[in-house]
Amino acid sequence: MPPVLQLRGITKRFPGVLANDHIDLELEQGQVLALLGENGAGKSTLMNILYGLYHPDEGEIYVRGEKADIQGPSDAIKLGIGMVHQHFMLVPVLTVTENVMLGMESIRNGIVLDRAKAARRIRDISDQYGLEVDPEATVEDLPVGIQQRVEIIKLLYRNADILILDEPTAVLTPQEVMGLIAVIRSLVAQGKSVVFISHKLKEVLELSDRIVVLRRGRSVGATTPAESDERSLASMMVGRDVILEVPKGPANPGDVVLDVRDLVVKGDQNKVAVSGVSFQVRGGEIVGVAGVQGNGQTELIEALTGLRAVESGRVELGGRDVANASPRSITEDGTAHVPEDRQRDGLVLGYSVADNLILNTYYLAPIAKGLAMQEAAITDRADRLIKEYDVRTPTPLTPAGNLSGGNQQKVIVARELSRPVKLTIASQPTRGLDVGSIEYIHSQLVKKRDEGAAVIVVSAELDEVMALADRILVMYEGRIMGALDAAAATKESLGMLMAGVATE
């Protein structure tokens, strides 16, 4: 029996970029094929070709042994191919049923949408594959992990049996990741075939049957979990040995840079999200903030950076209370901010890389002279930072939205850390990044610490918090459950605090 999917010699060129260079790929029925590679290696481009969003310049696609002419997503869907994108394609104000029905509406009596029929089918799919989704729930009220299940249900509702999951665990908590892995295993056990794009080597080794590695648009090798480990996969991805641990010496804490006292912050639903939080961060140390997403970490960071109102309490930066100060004032006071959502809060996607690199300095010399922007200074700065921070972009004038996720993150890190700062706040700094980019961003955060800056790192990845931090704060339901010395912290002790269980 032929493979359910074959790609032969797929080549795709963009201006200045060879995204895919004669790539061959095979997927068997009931198999999980992991597609690994650095940001910008060509993984998403290859899958977008398979899903009909791009057309290859060269190469052929075969589905179940038959040559396929995929001109758009509708052709892919007819062939049983479905894709869950890294950034979900859901309408937040609609219900689960309405989102799933879009484009495949059930009609009763020729004129009326049959939501009840669609909801019954959604419940059947949920039960069959262990997806546990309420068809009547409004999407914007659902956690990210459940929204992802809605995306998978959309594919199954359209009878897809080849499922492409693009970075499916990038925005999930550890608990949600475990749930997704269970769902994928249920899918393949019932004959579905899955292409799993990921940067997370442990998940790839745990879940996949076969692994294909792309580097700079080319396939550089195929292996299995039994024949490889994290270190060998990382080396294949990057083309060199990668340090998976964070190399850093002992901290040398100095004076208090950030002093937070009795901070109270409300969330989007006007409920208290941060409840009486107090802590200090000294220059020359990294303080990690751990916790399951949704326990006040986002609101805390937004309050510290001027993006959310403080109800009460003090936020002293270098001795000055900056509670409810403007983001520009806090930035000018020496704060760098790498936000949780790089596309929503970190970049203007339609602006060029060069313009994104000056979002916080566009009004200052030498970038500006009076009201006039100095193009030569902007170009010089962009050229220097692109080289220094290894941002892979065809030109400084390329829109930031055209870059891979890892390179978008490098643009933000370059902008924020390329100036003298006394406080660096990095929220989910490596979410969705490959091992090479993670290694680089970790090194930049440690470098800021060693230069004497105070550093706060918020991450849903316990391994990242434990590797980077000198001290760890654990948040649960808007409060700090405990503060631990990183050297003494274990996953078990942190996990107890993250679950709201106080320890001695």
N, C-alpha and C positions, 0 to 999 in steps of 0.2 A: 504494500500500500504506500502511495507517495506521501511525503510530508504534507501537513495541512497548509503549510506556507513555505514558499521559496522566494528569496530575492536573489537575483543574479546580476552582478555587475552594476549595481545602482550607483549612479553618479549625479551629483547636484552641485551646481555652481551658483554663487551669488556674486555681485560685484566685489572683486578683491578677495573672495573667499571660495576655496574648494571645500564645501561642507561635507560631501560624501564622495569618496574616491574608489569606485569599482568595488562596492561592498557585496559580499555573498552572505546569505543567512538562511537557515532552515529551522522550522519549528514543527515538532511532531505532535500528534493528537495526545491530549492529556499530559502535556509537558509544561513546566515553568522554565522559560528561557530568560535568564538575566542578561541585560544589556548594560555593561559597565563602561565608564569612560569619564574623563575630566569634563568640566563645564566647557561647552564649545567643541566637544569631540565629534559631534554630529549625530548623537543618539536621537534627540527629538526631531531633527530634520528627517532622519530616516523613517521614523514612525509617522511623521506628518505626510510623507510621500505615500506610505502604505495606506493611510487613512484618506488620501485624496486631497489634502490641503495644499500640497505642493505636487508638481509634476517633475519626474526625473528627466535630466538631460540625456541620460543613457541608462540602459538596463531594462530588465523584465521582471514581472511579478507573476508567480504562479500560485493559485489557490486550489488546493486539493488536486493538484496535477494539471489543472487547466490554466492556460495563460489568461491573465486578467487585465482588462483595460479600465483602470480606475481614474476617472476624470474628476471626481469629487466625492465628498463624504457619503452622498446617497448611493453611489456605486459600491463603496466599501461596505455600507450597511447591508445592501442587498446580498453581498458575498459573505455576510456573517462576521464582518470585522467591526469592532467597536473600540473606542478609545476614551479613557479617562485622562483628561489633561491635568497638568500640574496645578494650574489655576482653574478652578471649577467653572463650568458653563451652566450655572443655575440662575434662575430669576428669584431673588431673595423674597419678594413679597407674595409669591405664589406658593401654593401647597405642594407637598411631595407629589400628589397625584397629578396636579396641573403641570408640574415640571416634567414628569415622566411622559405625559400625554403629548407634549408639544411636538407637532410634526407628525403625530400618529394618533390623532384624536378619534375616540370612539363616539359614534353618532347614533342617537336613538330617534326613530321615527323620521330620519332624514334631515332633522334640523337641530336637535337638542344634544348637547354634549353629554355623553353617558359616563359621568364621573364614577358612579357606583360600580359599573362594570370594570373600569380601569383600576379602581381601588381594590376590587376583589382579586384581580390578576396580580397586582403589586403585593398583596398579602400572600398569595400563593407562592410568588417568587421569593419573598422574604422568608417564608417557612421552609421552602425547598433548599435554600442555600445558607440559611442561618444569618440573614441580614438584619432582622429585627428593626424595621422602620415603620413608623405610624404614617399611613397614607394621608391622613388629614392634617398633619403638622405643617406649619408654615416654615419654609426653608430657613429664613433668617433667624428663627428661634432655635435652630438645631446646632449642636456642637459640630466642629469641623469633621470629626470622625464619622458622624452620622450623615453629614452632607456628602461625604465621599461614598457612603453606601448607596445614597440616592443616585449618584452618577453610575455606579455599577448596575443598579436596578434598571436604569435607563437603557443600558446595553442589553441586558437580559430580556427586557420587555420587547426589544427589537430583534430578539432571537440571535444575538451574537454568540458565536462559539469560539472566536479568536479575539481575546481581550488584550488590549494594550494599556498598561498602567504606567503613566509617566510620573516618576518620582512620587509614588503613592503614599510614602510615609514621611515626606518632608515636613508636613505641618501637624503630624499626629503626636499625641502623648504616648509614652511607653505602653500604657494599657490599651490605647486604641490600635497601636501597631500589632499587639498580640491578637486583637480581634480581627484585624485585616488579614493577618497570616492564616487564621482559622478559616476565614471566608475563602481565601484563595485555594486553600487545601480542599475545601468543600467543592469548589468549582472544578478543579482538575479531577477530583475523584468521580465527578459526574460527566467527564469527557470533554470539558472545556480546555482550551489551550491558552496560555498566558505568556505575554512578553512583559517582563518586569524591569523597568528602567529605575536604577537606584544608584546612590553613591555610598550607601551604608553596607559595608562589607560583611558585617556580622549577619545582617538580614539576608543578603545574597547567598551566603554560605549555608544558612539555615533552611532557606525556602526553595532554592532553584535546583533543577535537575542538570542544567547545562549553563555555562557562562561564556558569553562572547564579549571581548574587550575591544573598544574603539579608541584610537588615539589620533588626534588631528585629522579626522575624516576617514581613516583607514581601519580596517579590521586587523588587529595585531596578534590575535590569538584566541583560541577557544579551549575551555577546560571544564572540569567538573568540580564540585565541592570536595570530593574525595581526593582529588589530585592537587589541591591548592590550599592556601591559607590567606589570612588578611595581608600579610607582608608581601607575598608573591603577587597577589592581585593588585595591590597598591603600586608595586613596581611596574607591572604591565600597563597600568593606566597612565602613569606619569612618565615612564621611560627612564626612571632612575630609582635608587633606593629612597624610600620615604620614611621619615621618623614619625611613627605613629604615636609615640609618647610626646608630651610637651616638655622640651628641655628648658628648665629654669632653675636658677639657684635659689637659695633662701631669700625670703623677703626682708627688707630693712625698713620697717614702717617708721615714718617721721611724724610730722604734725598732723592734726586732724584737718582734713580738707572739706569733708562733707559731714555735717552734724544734723541729723533728722530727729525731731522731737515731737512725739505725740501727734503724728500726722494722720489726718482723717481726710479721705477722698471718696467722692461718690462716683459710681459707674454710670453707664449709659441709661440704665433703668431707674436712675435716681435713688438707688440703694447704696448703702455704704460698702465700698469695695476695699478700702484700706482703713483699718480700724485701730487708731492709736499706736502706730508703728514708730519705734525709735531705734536708731542705730547710728554708728559713726564709721567713716572710711578715712583712713590715713593715707598720706602720700607714700608711695613705695609699696603698696599692697594691692592685691586683687581680692575683692570680696565677691563671692558667688552667691546668687540668689536662686535657690532650687524650689521646686514645687510643681504640682500638676497644673497645667495651663488653666487659667480661669480662677485662680485664687488670689487675685489682686496684684500680680506682678506687673501686668500691662498698665494698670491705672497708677501704680506707684511710679513707674518710669515716666509716664506721661506727666505726672505732677512734678517730678524732679526736673523735667526739661521744659516746663512752661506750656505744655500742650493740653493740660487739664487743670481745672480750678482746684485749689486747695480749700477745703471747708474750714479746717482749723489746724493748728500746729505750726512748727517752724521748719524751714529748710535753710540752714546756714551754709553758704559756700564761701570758704575763706573768711568766715566771720560775718558775712553780710547775709541778711535774711532775704532769700530770693523767692519765697513762697508767693505765687501769683505774679511773679515778674514775667515779662514777655520772653518768648524763645530767643529773640535776638539779644536781649539783655543778658540772658543766661549764657548764650554762646560767647558773647563778648567778654564775659567774666571768666572765660577759660574752660568751658565745657564742650566736649566732643560727644556727639550722639550718633550711634549706629542703631537705627530703629528696627523694631520687630518686623515690620512689613516694608521691605525695601521698595516695592513698586508703589505702594500707596503713600508712604511717608518719607522715603529716602531719595526718590528721584522724580524728575519730570520726564516721563518716558519719551515724549515727543521732542525734547531738547537734545542737543548734541552732547556727546561725552564731555567736550570742552566746557560747555555751558553748565552742565551738572557739577563740574569740578569747582565752580565758583559761586554756587548758590548761597553760600554763607559769607562771601567776601566780595561780591560783585560791586559793592558801593565803596570799597576801600582801595587806596593806592597799593600797588601800581595797576590794579585791574581797572580802576576808574580814575578819571581826572576831571573833577567837577561832575558834570552830568554826562560826560562822554565816556563810553567804554573804550578801552585800549585793546584793540584786537591783537596786536603783536604780543602784548603781555599775557592775554588769555591763551593764545596759541603756545607761547613758550612754557607757561605753567602746565598746560595739558600735555605737551610733549614730554616734559620732565616727569610728571606724575605717572603717565601711562608706562613709561620705561621703568621707573622706580618701583611701582606697585604691580608690574607685570599684568597690566590690563590688556587683554587680547581683543583689539578692535581694528577693523580695516583702516580707519582714519579717526582723528579726533572729532571730525564732523559727523560721524555715524550717530544716528539717534540712539540714546541709551536703551530704548525699548527693543532694539534689534540685537542687543548683546545677550549672551547666555546668563543664567541666574548668577553664576559665580563671578562673572566679569562685572555684572551690575553691582554686586556686593563689593568688589574691589574698587569700583569707582567711589562708592560711599566711604569706604575705609580710607582711600587716598585723600578724599576731600577733608575728612574729619581729623585724621591723625597726622597730616602733613604740616600742621601748625603747632606752636607751643600751646599745650593745654595743661591744666592742673587736675581736671576730672574727666575721665573717659567713661561713658556709659554705653555698653554694648548689649543689645537685647536680641537674643537668638542669633548671634553673629555668624554662625556657620550653617544655618538651616538650609538644607537642599544643596550644599556644596560638596565638591569632590575632595578626596583626601589631600591632593596637592594644595588646593585653595584653603582647606582647613588648616593645614600645617602653616601656611603663610600668614593667615589672619591671627592664629594663635601666637605666632612669633612677634607680630606687630603689637599685640596687647601686652605681652610680656616685656617688650622693649619699652613701651610707655611706662609700665610699672618701674622698670629699672632706671628710667630717666627721672623718677620721682613723682610721677602722677599717681593720683588715686584712681583705681579702676573698679567699676562694677560690671559684672557679667551675669546676665539673666539667661538661663538656658533650661529647656525642657529635657536636655540630654544629661543624665547624671554623670556619665563618663566625662563629659566636657567640663562640668562644674568641678568634679573631683580632680581633674588633671590641671586645670588652670588656677583654681582659687587657692588663696592662702587661708582664708576663713570662709565659712559657708553659713548663710542664713536660709532657713526653710520657712516658706510662707504657706499658710493654710487658712482658708476662709478670711483673708484680709489681715491676718495677724502673723507675727513672727513666732513660730512654734519653738524655735531653738536656734542657737548659734554654736557652730562647731569649728574646732581647728581642723583644717582640711587633712592634715597628716593623720588625725585620729578618726576621721569619718569613714564609715563603711556604707555600702549600699543598703544594708539592712537597717542601720541606725537612721539614715536619711529617709528611707522608705517609710519607717514608722512615723517620723515627724510629718512627712508629706501626706500621710493618711490621717493626721490629726491626733496621733497618739503621743502624748508627752513622755519624754524619757528623762532619766535623772542625769 
